[in-house]
Amino acid sequence: MLYFLVIKIFFARIVDVSLGTYKTLLTVKGKIILPTVVAFIEVIIWFYVAREALIVNEKSILIPISYASGYAIGGLIGSIVSNKLINSVLEVKIYNFNKKVLTYLNENKINFFYIKNHLIVFYLTKNYDRKYIREIHKISKNSIIYTKEVKLEQFKKYKL
């Protein structure tokens, strides 16, 4: 009975916290309806799991350990799943670069904006590979590389 409860708490917390992480990232992205639905499901799961963990007659350290472990693993899984499901675009700005950076971007067929020896701007989609940024830093060690995530809605008319 105790082991079934511990496993149930562990997996329910993984689902609950994964949903919470996903909900938070959706909210940050400006979504409204889906995070509300996800929050409802998240709280129902949390309520039943917390209630069961607190009213059990068993006095075992395994109960809080499974609760905390499920929470930790849920955060990790929620982040991984959210990164796969939520679309994003990374804006990359490069200052103080050498000409080899322009050659590298052209060779890798990365579309970019070039502003008179001062600035390069380009965008990478959700599945962007940080190898581009690492490679640019290797090519031009004195470059200042600035990245930020931008809303995908700004780019719907462009096919990135």
N, CA, C and O atoms as a DFTB+ gen file, in Angstrom:
640 C
 N C O
     1  1       0.824      -1.205       0.000
     2  2       0.000       0.000       0.000
     3  2       0.869       1.272       0.000
     4  3       0.617       2.199      -0.769
     5  1       1.884       1.305       0.861
     6  2       2.753       2.477       0.956
     7  2       3.488       2.718      -0.360
     8  3       3.566       3.856      -0.824
     9  1       4.021       1.668      -0.957
    10  2       4.791       1.837      -2.185
    11  2       3.910       2.286      -3.349
    12  3       4.343       3.075      -4.189
    13  1       2.696       1.792      -3.401
    14  2       1.762       2.244      -4.429
    15  2       1.472       3.735      -4.260
    16  3       1.429       4.480      -5.239
    17  1       1.274       4.164      -3.017
    18  2       1.012       5.572      -2.724
    19  2       2.212       6.442      -3.121
    20  3       2.046       7.500      -3.729
    21  1       3.411       5.989      -2.774
    22  2       4.626       6.750      -3.083
    23  2       4.785       6.910      -4.597
    24  3       5.096       8.001      -5.075
    25  1       4.574       5.838      -5.347
    26  2       4.681       5.892      -6.804
    27  2       3.596       6.796      -7.392
    28  3       3.857       7.578      -8.306
    29  1       2.391       6.681      -6.865
    30  2       1.275       7.514      -7.331
    31  2       1.568       8.999      -7.098
    32  3       1.348       9.822      -7.986
    33  1       2.061       9.340      -5.911
    34  2       2.401      10.731      -5.588
    35  2       3.511      11.228      -6.506
    36  3       3.440      12.336      -7.038
    37  1       4.527      10.408      -6.686
    38  2       5.674      10.794      -7.525
    39  2       5.225      11.138      -8.949
    40  3       5.559      12.205      -9.465
    41  1       4.475      10.242      -9.578
    42  2       4.080      10.471     -10.970
    43  2       3.018      11.559     -11.104
    44  3       3.013      12.297     -12.089
    45  1       2.133      11.666     -10.139
    46  2       1.127      12.728     -10.193
    47  2       1.795      14.102     -10.071
    48  3       1.393      15.054     -10.740
    49  1       2.817      14.198      -9.213
    50  2       3.535      15.472      -9.084
    51  2       4.296      15.805     -10.370
    52  3       4.381      16.972     -10.751
    53  1       4.841      14.803     -11.029
    54  2       5.520      15.062     -12.302
    55  2       4.541      15.682     -13.291
    56  3       4.857      16.677     -13.943
    57  1       3.358      15.096     -13.400
    58  2       2.346      15.621     -14.330
    59  2       1.912      17.018     -13.902
    60  3       1.845      17.931     -14.725
    61  1       1.620      17.183     -12.618
    62  2       1.150      18.456     -12.074
    63  2       2.161      19.579     -12.318
    64  3       1.791      20.647     -12.806
    65  1       3.417      19.348     -11.986
    66  2       4.440      20.398     -12.122
    67  2       4.804      20.627     -13.590
    68  3       5.088      21.759     -13.983
    69  1       4.800      19.580     -14.397
    70  2       5.039      19.758     -15.834
    71  2       3.975      20.658     -16.438
    72  3       4.280      21.547     -17.232
    73  1       2.727      20.422     -16.058
    74  2       1.638      21.283     -16.534
    75  2       1.819      22.721     -16.046
    76  3       1.583      23.670     -16.793
    77  1       2.239      22.875     -14.792
    78  2       2.465      24.212     -14.251
    79  2       3.556      24.963     -14.987
    80  3       3.420      26.158     -15.252
    81  1       4.637      24.271     -15.318
    82  2       5.734      24.881     -16.073
    83  2       5.262      25.295     -17.464
    84  3       5.549      26.396     -17.934
    85  1       4.537      24.392     -18.107
    86  2       3.998      24.671     -19.441
    87  2       3.056      25.879     -19.383
    88  3       3.118      26.765     -20.235
    89  1       2.190      25.903     -18.376
    90  2       1.237      27.004     -18.205
    91  2       1.964      28.337     -18.038
    92  3       1.571      29.342     -18.631
    93  1       3.009      28.342     -17.239
    94  2       3.764      29.577     -16.995
    95  2       4.398      30.087     -18.290
    96  3       4.341      31.281     -18.584
    97  1       4.995      29.191     -19.053
    98  2       5.625      29.611     -20.305
    99  2       4.601      30.086     -21.330
   100  3       4.867      31.019     -22.087
   101  1       3.438      29.453     -21.357
   102  2       2.369      29.932     -22.248
   103  2       1.923      31.337     -21.849
   104  3       1.690      32.192     -22.704
   105  1       1.810      31.560     -20.555
   106  2       1.385      32.875     -20.058
   107  2       2.408      33.944     -20.430
   108  3       2.039      35.040     -20.853
   109  1       3.682      33.628     -20.273
   110  2       4.744      34.571     -20.640
   111  2       4.683      34.895     -22.129
   112  3       4.987      36.016     -22.535
   113  1       4.291      33.920     -22.942
   114  2       4.171      34.125     -24.386
   115  2       2.909      34.894     -24.766
   116  3       2.683      35.161     -25.946
   117  1       2.088      35.251     -23.786
   118  2       0.912      36.063     -24.071
   119  2      -0.356      35.275     -24.355
   120  3      -1.358      35.852     -24.776
   121  1      -0.328      33.983     -24.136
   122  2      -1.535      33.172     -24.347
   123  2      -2.475      33.377     -23.158
   124  3      -2.027      33.716     -22.062
   125  1      -3.785      33.171     -23.375
   126  2      -4.750      33.408     -22.302
   127  2      -5.611      32.173     -22.021
   128  3      -5.676      31.715     -20.880
   129  1      -6.256      31.643     -23.026
   130  2      -7.227      30.562     -22.824
   131  2      -6.544      29.252     -22.430
   132  3      -6.916      28.644     -21.426
   133  1      -5.556      28.811     -23.200
   134  2      -4.911      27.529     -22.915
   135  2      -4.281      27.491     -21.519
   136  3      -4.445      26.487     -20.826
   137  1      -3.570      28.529     -21.073
   138  2      -3.028      28.474     -19.713
   139  2      -4.111      28.360     -18.636
   140  3      -3.884      27.761     -17.585
   141  1      -5.276      28.929     -18.898
   142  2      -6.376      28.834     -17.942
   143  2      -6.858      27.395     -17.816
   144  3      -7.089      26.909     -16.708
   145  1      -7.007      26.723     -18.932
   146  2      -7.427      25.312     -18.930
   147  2      -6.357      24.445     -18.261
   148  3      -6.675      23.579     -17.446
   149  1      -5.106      24.679     -18.602
   150  2      -4.002      23.915     -18.022
   151  2      -3.947      24.139     -16.507
   152  3      -3.716      23.194     -15.753
   153  1      -4.156      25.373     -16.058
   154  2      -4.150      25.681     -14.617
   155  2      -5.247      24.918     -13.882
   156  3      -5.024      24.425     -12.777
   157  1      -6.411      24.819     -14.477
   158  2      -7.518      24.084     -13.866
   159  2      -7.141      22.615     -13.647
   160  3      -7.346      22.067     -12.564
   161  1      -6.595      21.996     -14.675
   162  2      -6.187      20.586     -14.578
   163  2      -5.055      20.428     -13.563
   164  3      -5.055      19.494     -12.762
   165  1      -4.106      21.337     -13.605
   166  2      -2.965      21.303     -12.684
   167  2      -3.417      21.336     -11.234
   168  3      -2.933      20.555     -10.414
   169  1      -4.340      22.233     -10.911
   170  2      -4.786      22.387      -9.524
   171  2      -5.608      21.191      -9.057
   172  3      -5.514      20.791      -7.897
   173  1      -6.399      20.627      -9.936
   174  2      -7.154      19.423      -9.551
   175  2      -6.198      18.288      -9.200
   176  3      -6.379      17.618      -8.183
   177  1      -5.194      18.069     -10.023
   178  2      -4.206      17.020      -9.731
   179  2      -3.496      17.327      -8.419
   180  3      -3.369      16.454      -7.560
   181  1      -3.034      18.559      -8.263
   182  2      -2.323      18.945      -7.043
   183  2      -3.199      18.737      -5.812
   184  3      -2.724      18.214      -4.805
   185  1      -4.456      19.133      -5.873
   186  2      -5.362      19.010      -4.731
   187  2      -5.471      17.558      -4.272
   188  3      -5.345      17.266      -3.083
   189  1      -5.703      16.663      -5.206
   190  2      -5.869      15.257      -4.837
   191  2      -4.568      14.635      -4.335
   192  3      -4.585      13.846      -3.391
   193  1      -3.479      14.973      -4.938
   194  2      -2.192      14.419      -4.502
   195  2      -1.806      14.975      -3.135
   196  3      -1.400      14.217      -2.254
   197  1      -1.926      16.276      -2.949
   198  2      -1.575      16.881      -1.655
   199  2      -2.468      16.335      -0.550
   200  3      -1.996      16.018       0.542
   201  1      -3.747      16.229      -0.838
   202  2      -4.689      15.698       0.167
   203  2      -4.305      14.271       0.546
   204  3      -4.257      13.930       1.728
   205  1      -4.036      13.453      -0.438
   206  2      -3.695      12.058      -0.157
   207  2      -2.368      11.957       0.590
   208  3      -2.224      11.119       1.480
   209  1      -1.417      12.783       0.247
   210  2      -0.121      12.755       0.930
   211  2      -0.248      13.197       2.387
   212  3       0.494      12.721       3.247
   213  1      -1.180      14.100       2.666
   214  2      -1.313      14.632       4.025
   215  2      -2.205      13.790       4.938
   216  3      -1.985      13.758       6.149
   217  1      -3.203      13.111       4.383
   218  2      -4.134      12.376       5.244
   219  2      -3.803      10.898       5.386
   220  3      -4.547      10.168       6.041
   221  1      -2.728      10.446       4.803
   222  2      -2.355       9.041       4.880
   223  2      -1.966       8.675       6.321
   224  3      -1.374       9.482       7.037
   225  1      -2.301       7.470       6.723
   226  2      -1.993       6.995       8.076
   227  2      -0.541       6.556       8.218
   228  3      -0.043       6.401       9.333
   229  1       0.123       6.359       7.120
   230  2       1.515       5.915       7.134
   231  2       2.425       7.071       7.548
   232  3       2.232       8.209       7.120
   233  1       3.402       6.771       8.370
   234  2       4.423       7.750       8.746
   235  2       5.733       7.278       8.132
   236  3       6.475       6.506       8.739
   237  1       6.004       7.745       6.934
   238  2       7.206       7.312       6.225
   239  2       7.852       8.499       5.531
   240  3       7.174       9.358       4.967
   241  1       9.165       8.527       5.583
   242  2       9.930       9.576       4.899
   243  2       9.782       9.469       3.385
   244  3      10.058      10.431       2.668
   245  1       9.351       8.311       2.895
   246  2       9.192       8.106       1.457
   247  2       8.105       9.005       0.859
   248  3       8.180       9.366      -0.316
   249  1       7.117       9.359       1.643
   250  2       6.024      10.197       1.127
   251  2       6.527      11.600       0.771
   252  3       6.324      12.038      -0.361
   253  1       7.176      12.321       1.698
   254  2       7.686      13.645       1.284
   255  2       8.813      13.565       0.247
   256  3       8.972      14.471      -0.570
   257  1       9.587      12.486       0.283
   258  2      10.642      12.330      -0.726
   259  2      10.025      12.144      -2.106
   260  3      10.494      12.741      -3.075
   261  1       8.985      11.328      -2.210
   262  2       8.340      11.140      -3.520
   263  2       7.664      12.418      -3.986
   264  3       7.666      12.727      -5.178
   265  1       7.081      13.168      -3.045
   266  2       6.422      14.434      -3.363
   267  2       7.449      15.432      -3.916
   268  3       7.222      16.055      -4.954
   269  1       8.568      15.575      -3.218
   270  2       9.620      16.514      -3.632
   271  2      10.310      16.053      -4.918
   272  3      10.621      16.870      -5.784
   273  1      10.547      14.756      -5.042
   274  2      11.189      14.223      -6.252
   275  2      10.308      14.421      -7.475
   276  3      10.797      14.785      -8.545
   277  1       9.011      14.183      -7.321
   278  2       8.073      14.410      -8.416
   279  2       8.057      15.868      -8.835
   280  3       7.964      16.189     -10.020
   281  1       8.150      16.757      -7.835
   282  2       8.184      18.199      -8.111
   283  2       9.429      18.546      -8.940
   284  3       9.335      19.254      -9.943
   285  1      10.585      18.046      -8.516
   286  2      11.846      18.362      -9.209
   287  2      11.858      17.811     -10.634
   288  3      12.194      18.525     -11.579
   289  1      11.494      16.552     -10.784
   290  2      11.483      15.926     -12.112
   291  2      10.411      16.583     -12.992
   292  3      10.611      16.738     -14.196
   293  1       9.283      16.964     -12.399
   294  2       8.217      17.635     -13.146
   295  2       8.678      18.956     -13.735
   296  3       8.321      19.293     -14.864
   297  1       9.472      19.709     -12.976
   298  2      10.013      20.965     -13.502
   299  2      10.923      20.737     -14.691
   300  3      10.877      21.472     -15.678
   301  1      11.753      19.706     -14.586
   302  2      12.656      19.361     -15.686
   303  2      11.874      18.917     -16.922
   304  3      12.115      19.415     -18.022
   305  1      10.952      17.993     -16.746
   306  2      10.161      17.492     -17.873
   307  2       9.296      18.610     -18.461
   308  3       9.169      18.718     -19.681
   309  1       8.705      19.436     -17.608
   310  2       7.898      20.551     -18.088
   311  2       8.691      21.508     -18.955
   312  3       8.185      22.000     -19.963
   313  1       9.929      21.774     -18.571
   314  2      10.784      22.661     -19.364
   315  2      11.123      22.041     -20.715
   316  3      11.086      22.718     -21.743
   317  1      11.448      20.767     -20.708
   318  2      11.794      20.078     -21.962
   319  2      10.595      20.054     -22.901
   320  3      10.718      20.378     -24.082
   321  1       9.432      19.669     -22.373
   322  2       8.217      19.591     -23.195
   323  2       7.839      20.980     -23.711
   324  3       7.482      21.131     -24.880
   325  1       7.916      21.982     -22.853
   326  2       7.564      23.347     -23.257
   327  2       8.456      23.838     -24.378
   328  3       7.978      24.468     -25.322
   329  1       9.750      23.556     -24.286
   330  2      10.666      23.973     -25.338
   331  2      10.346      23.318     -26.669
   332  3      10.594      23.905     -27.722
   333  1       9.800      22.114     -26.638
   334  2       9.426      21.421     -27.874
   335  2       8.106      21.942     -28.437
   336  3       7.931      21.987     -29.655
   337  1       7.178      22.336     -27.567
   338  2       5.831      22.700     -28.011
   339  2       5.634      24.184     -28.307
   340  3       4.782      24.549     -29.118
   341  1       6.407      25.026     -27.662
   342  2       6.186      26.469     -27.793
   343  2       7.125      27.036     -28.844
   344  3       8.343      26.885     -28.751
   345  1       6.548      27.691     -29.846
   346  2       7.347      28.304     -30.913
   347  2       8.030      29.563     -30.409
   348  3       7.441      30.352     -29.671
   349  1       9.258      29.736     -30.809
   350  2       9.956      30.960     -30.458
   351  2      10.980      31.289     -31.535
   352  3      11.375      30.440     -32.334
   353  1      11.385      32.527     -31.527
   354  2      12.388      33.015     -32.472
   355  2      13.454      33.736     -31.658
   356  3      13.147      34.533     -30.772
   357  1      14.689      33.448     -31.968
   358  2      15.806      34.087     -31.285
   359  2      16.365      35.173     -32.190
   360  3      16.737      34.913     -33.334
   361  1      16.420      36.384     -31.670
   362  2      17.048      37.491     -32.399
   363  2      18.509      37.558     -31.966
   364  3      18.810      37.559     -30.773
   365  1      19.405      37.614     -32.935
   366  2      20.838      37.663     -32.645
   367  2      21.387      38.958     -33.233
   368  3      21.204      39.242     -34.417
   369  1      22.066      39.743     -32.389
   370  2      22.729      40.970     -32.845
   371  2      24.215      40.818     -32.554
   372  3      24.612      40.378     -31.475
   373  1      25.020      41.187     -33.530
   374  2      26.464      41.068     -33.378
   375  2      27.098      42.436     -33.626
   376  3      26.903      43.054     -34.672
   377  1      27.858      42.887     -32.638
   378  2      28.586      44.149     -32.727
   379  2      30.083      43.843     -32.724
   380  3      30.504      42.794     -32.238
   381  1      30.867      44.739     -33.254
   382  2      32.322      44.648     -33.194
   383  2      32.827      43.332     -33.791
   384  3      33.557      42.592     -33.132
   385  1      32.450      43.046     -35.006
   386  2      32.772      41.780     -35.654
   387  2      33.780      41.992     -36.772
   388  3      33.987      43.116     -37.231
   389  1      34.409      40.896     -37.208
   390  2      35.293      40.998     -38.371
   391  2      34.581      40.433     -39.610
   392  3      33.497      39.859     -39.501
   393  1      35.186      40.597     -40.761
   394  2      34.545      40.210     -42.036
   395  2      34.321      38.703     -42.161
   396  3      33.478      38.270     -42.946
   397  1      35.061      37.904     -41.402
   398  2      34.888      36.456     -41.458
   399  2      33.485      36.039     -40.995
   400  3      32.972      35.001     -41.411
   401  1      32.884      36.840     -40.151
   402  2      31.533      36.541     -39.673
   403  2      30.546      36.623     -40.834
   404  3      29.658      35.779     -40.954
   405  1      30.695      37.627     -41.683
   406  2      29.812      37.768     -42.849
   407  2      29.967      36.565     -43.780
   408  3      28.982      36.040     -44.299
   409  1      31.202      36.141     -43.983
   410  2      31.455      34.971     -44.832
   411  2      30.806      33.728     -44.225
   412  3      30.177      32.939     -44.930
   413  1      30.963      33.563     -42.926
   414  2      30.373      32.402     -42.241
   415  2      28.847      32.370     -42.378
   416  3      28.266      31.323     -42.663
   417  1      28.210      33.515     -42.174
   418  2      26.748      33.580     -42.295
   419  2      26.301      33.260     -43.721
   420  3      25.327      32.535     -43.923
   421  1      27.010      33.798     -44.695
   422  2      26.685      33.510     -46.102
   423  2      26.878      32.031     -46.434
   424  3      26.036      31.425     -47.097
   425  1      27.964      31.464     -45.981
   426  2      28.240      30.043     -46.253
   427  2      27.171      29.131     -45.642
   428  3      26.860      28.074     -46.191
   429  1      26.612      29.549     -44.501
   430  2      25.594      28.740     -43.815
   431  2      24.170      29.146     -44.200
   432  3      23.197      28.702     -43.591
   433  1      24.068      29.992     -45.215
   434  2      22.776      30.420     -45.762
   435  2      21.849      31.001     -44.696
   436  3      20.651      30.718     -44.665
   437  1      22.436      31.821     -43.825
   438  2      21.666      32.516     -42.801
   439  2      21.380      33.919     -43.318
   440  3      22.300      34.690     -43.589
   441  1      20.097      34.243     -43.453
   442  2      19.714      35.583     -43.882
   443  2      19.974      36.561     -42.743
   444  3      19.654      36.285     -41.586
   445  1      20.558      37.702     -43.084
   446  2      20.875      38.672     -42.040
   447  2      20.770      40.087     -42.580
   448  3      20.782      40.321     -43.788
   449  1      20.668      41.020     -41.646
   450  2      20.705      42.443     -41.962
   451  2      22.089      42.939     -41.577
   452  3      22.591      42.634     -40.495
   453  1      22.698      43.702     -42.465
   454  2      24.044      44.205     -42.236
   455  2      23.986      45.723     -42.292
   456  3      23.544      46.303     -43.285
   457  1      24.438      46.363     -41.213
   458  2      24.344      47.819     -41.133
   459  2      25.759      48.402     -41.034
   460  3      26.352      48.453     -39.956
   461  1      26.272      48.829     -42.157
   462  2      27.531      49.573     -42.311
   463  2      28.619      49.286     -41.281
   464  3      28.947      50.155     -40.474
   465  1      29.162      48.120     -41.299
   466  2      30.284      47.739     -40.438
   467  2      30.023      47.860     -38.931
   468  3      30.955      47.758     -38.133
   469  1      28.783      48.075     -38.547
   470  2      28.508      48.259     -37.123
   471  2      27.688      47.128     -36.509
   472  3      27.869      46.779     -35.343
   473  1      26.794      46.565     -37.301
   474  2      25.824      45.651     -36.704
   475  2      25.350      44.600     -37.708
   476  3      25.098      44.898     -38.876
   477  1      25.236      43.368     -37.223
   478  2      24.588      42.294     -37.972
   479  2      23.406      41.837     -37.128
   480  3      23.533      41.647     -35.918
   481  1      22.257      41.661     -37.771
   482  2      21.073      41.147     -37.080
   483  2      20.528      39.982     -37.898
   484  3      20.376      40.076     -39.116
   485  1      20.237      38.880     -37.205
   486  2      19.566      37.765     -37.864
   487  2      18.683      37.040     -36.863
   488  3      18.780      37.259     -35.656
   489  1      17.829      36.183     -37.374
   490  2      16.840      35.483     -36.558
   491  2      16.964      33.977     -36.764
   492  3      17.127      33.500     -37.887
   493  1      16.885      33.255     -35.682
   494  2      16.892      31.801     -35.720
   495  2      15.562      31.303     -35.170
   496  3      15.063      31.828     -34.174
   497  1      14.990      30.294     -35.813
   498  2      13.700      29.778     -35.362
   499  2      13.863      28.877     -34.144
   500  3      14.970      28.653     -33.654
   501  1      12.720      28.362     -33.666
   502  2      12.655      27.565     -32.446
   503  2      13.750      26.510     -32.365
   504  3      14.367      26.325     -31.316
   505  1      13.980      25.847     -33.433
   506  2      14.964      24.772     -33.420
   507  2      16.368      25.285     -33.738
   508  3      17.198      24.565     -34.293
   509  1      16.612      26.538     -33.377
   510  2      17.911      27.117     -33.677
   511  2      19.013      26.306     -32.994
   512  3      18.811      25.649     -31.973
   513  1      20.138      26.389     -33.594
   514  2      21.278      25.652     -33.080
   515  2      22.282      26.661     -32.548
   516  3      22.738      27.536     -33.285
   517  1      22.621      26.545     -31.298
   518  2      23.556      27.476     -30.692
   519  2      24.956      27.351     -31.297
   520  3      25.834      28.167     -31.013
   521  1      25.160      26.329     -32.131
   522  2      26.479      26.173     -32.761
   523  2      26.826      27.398     -33.587
   524  3      27.998      27.763     -33.682
   525  1      25.821      28.049     -34.193
   526  2      26.094      29.247     -34.989
   527  2      26.698      30.340     -34.114
   528  3      27.671      30.993     -34.493
   529  1      26.117      30.524     -32.961
   530  2      26.592      31.574     -32.062
   531  2      27.985      31.242     -31.536
   532  3      28.850      32.115     -31.465
   533  1      28.200      29.984     -31.169
   534  2      29.536      29.558     -30.692
   535  2      30.586      29.734     -31.782
   536  3      31.700      30.187     -31.520
   537  1      30.220      29.371     -32.996
   538  2      31.169      29.467     -34.112
   539  2      31.504      30.927     -34.414
   540  3      32.660      31.251     -34.690
   541  1      30.523      31.796     -34.366
   542  2      30.778      33.226     -34.602
   543  2      31.722      33.767     -33.541
   544  3      32.608      34.569     -33.835
   545  1      31.529      33.328     -32.322
   546  2      32.416      33.778     -31.249
   547  2      33.847      33.286     -31.469
   548  3      34.802      33.999     -31.162
   549  1      33.996      32.077     -31.998
   550  2      35.337      31.551     -32.310
   551  2      35.991      32.350     -33.433
   552  3      37.177      32.673     -33.372
   553  1      35.203      32.662     -34.457
   554  2      35.714      33.375     -35.625
   555  2      36.125      34.801     -35.272
   556  3      37.146      35.296     -35.749
   557  1      35.329      35.451     -34.440
   558  2      35.551      36.850     -34.107
   559  2      35.470      37.022     -32.592
   560  3      34.430      37.397     -32.051
   561  1      36.584      36.741     -31.922
   562  2      36.609      36.693     -30.454
   563  2      36.211      38.003     -29.774
   564  3      35.722      37.983     -28.645
   565  1      36.409      39.125     -30.434
   566  2      36.074      40.416     -29.833
   567  2      34.630      40.840     -30.086
   568  3      34.202      41.909     -29.653
   569  1      33.891      39.997     -30.787
   570  2      32.495      40.332     -31.082
   571  2      31.670      40.380     -29.807
   572  3      31.920      39.649     -28.849
   573  1      30.698      41.246     -29.823
   574  2      29.698      41.286     -28.755
   575  2      28.439      40.702     -29.366
   576  3      27.892      41.239     -30.329
   577  1      27.986      39.595     -28.795
   578  2      26.814      38.894     -29.329
   579  2      25.686      39.031     -28.323
   580  3      25.803      38.630     -27.165
   581  1      24.601      39.603     -28.795
   582  2      23.425      39.858     -27.962
   583  2      22.279      39.020     -28.512
   584  3      21.984      39.083     -29.706
   585  1      21.623      38.230     -27.650
   586  2      20.485      37.428     -28.098
   587  2      19.280      37.707     -27.218
   588  3      19.406      38.009     -26.031
   589  1      18.121      37.599     -27.825
   590  2      16.885      37.686     -27.047
   591  2      15.787      36.949     -27.803
   592  3      15.806      36.868     -29.031
   593  1      14.853      36.427     -27.063
   594  2      13.721      35.746     -27.673
   595  2      12.674      36.791     -28.021
   596  3      12.375      37.676     -27.219
   597  1      12.125      36.683     -29.213
   598  2      11.110      37.630     -29.662
   599  2       9.827      36.868     -29.979
   600  3       9.857      35.665     -30.240
   601  1       8.710      37.572     -29.954
   602  2       7.424      36.923     -30.219
   603  2       7.310      36.505     -31.665
   604  3       7.656      37.259     -32.575
   605  1       6.826      35.307     -31.868
   606  2       6.688      34.745     -33.207
   607  2       5.670      35.523     -34.035
   608  3       5.814      35.593     -35.256
   609  1       4.665      36.098     -33.426
   610  2       3.635      36.827     -34.168
   611  2       4.223      37.951     -35.009
   612  3       3.659      38.318     -36.039
   613  1       5.340      38.491     -34.579
   614  2       5.970      39.566     -35.334
   615  2       6.464      39.087     -36.692
   616  3       6.691      39.899     -37.589
   617  1       6.631      37.783     -36.850
   618  2       7.261      37.243     -38.040
   619  2       6.351      36.337     -38.849
   620  3       6.831      35.608     -39.717
   621  1       5.056      36.363     -38.591
   622  2       4.154      35.446     -39.291
   623  2       4.176      35.644     -40.797
   624  3       4.010      34.676     -41.540
   625  1       4.374      36.853     -41.263
   626  2       4.360      37.074     -42.710
   627  2       5.654      36.612     -43.369
   628  3       5.710      36.469     -44.590
   629  1       6.696      36.376     -42.571
   630  2       7.962      35.884     -43.108
   631  2       8.041      34.391     -42.858
   632  3       7.544      33.901     -41.843
   633  1       8.648      33.682     -43.754
   634  2       8.847      32.245     -43.556
   635  2      10.257      32.022     -43.077
   636  3      11.197      32.008     -43.872
   637  1      10.412      31.845     -41.764
   638  2      11.752      31.620     -41.192
   639  2      12.068      30.151     -41.215
   640  3      13.146      29.745     -40.780
